[in-house]
Amino acid sequence: MVTSLTLLGKPGCHLCDDARAVVVDVLAEFPAARLEEKSILDDEALNARYWDEIPVLLIDGDVHTFWRVDADRLRAALGG
């Protein structure tokens, strides 16, 4: 089963860069998982909903976490 992760952020966001690094490291252990990144600046609905919570990590469309990504928590959510 392929797990879909979506990282919502925006350019120049240092927390988004930190979150991306954690997600990429963890996903190296889960080859069936796929990461998509979206900028809230490109989507008015995402911007309105998440502007004060970025970065936001969605797993299969559901919010997993925001602001900071915990590697152990993410592993557990992915079944590791």
C-alpha positions in Angstrom: 0.0 0.0 0.0 1.3 3.4 -0.9 1.1 6.1 1.7 0.7 9.6 0.5 2.3 12.4 2.6 1.8 16.1 1.8 3.9 18.8 3.3 2.3 22.2 3.3 4.5 25.2 3.6 5.9 28.2 1.8 9.2 29.4 0.5 11.5 31.0 3.0 10.0 29.1 6.0 12.8 27.7 8.2 10.4 25.4 10.0 9.2 24.1 6.7 12.9 23.3 5.8 13.4 21.5 9.1 10.2 19.5 8.7 11.2 18.5 5.1 14.5 17.2 6.4 12.9 15.0 9.0 10.3 13.7 6.6 12.8 12.9 3.9 15.0 11.1 6.4 12.1 9.0 7.8 10.8 8.2 4.3 14.1 6.7 3.4 12.9 3.8 5.6 9.5 3.6 3.9 10.0 3.2 0.1 6.2 2.8 -0.5 5.5 6.2 0.9 5.4 9.2 -1.4 5.9 12.9 -0.5 4.3 15.8 -2.3 5.0 19.4 -1.3 2.6 22.3 -1.7 3.0 25.9 -1.1 0.1 27.6 0.7 0.9 30.7 -1.4 -0.3 28.8 -4.5 -3.7 27.8 -3.1 -6.1 30.3 -1.5 -8.0 27.6 0.4 -4.8 26.1 1.9 -3.5 29.5 2.8 -6.8 30.5 4.5 -6.9 27.2 6.5 -3.2 26.7 7.4 -1.4 30.0 7.2 -0.6 30.1 10.9 0.2 26.4 11.3 2.8 25.7 8.6 4.5 23.5 8.1 1.6 21.0 8.1 2.1 17.4 7.4 -0.8 15.4 6.0 -0.8 11.6 5.8 -3.3 10.3 3.3 -5.1 13.7 3.5 -5.4 13.8 7.3 -3.4 16.2 9.4 -0.6 14.3 11.2 1.2 17.3 12.7 2.0 21.0 12.3 4.9 23.3 13.2 7.4 20.5 14.0 7.7 16.9 12.8 8.7 14.3 15.3 10.6 11.5 13.5 9.5 8.7 16.0 5.9 9.8 15.8 6.0 9.8 12.0 7.6 6.4 11.9 4.9 5.0 14.2 2.2 6.5 12.0 3.8 4.9 8.9 3.8 1.5 10.6 7.4 1.4 11.7 
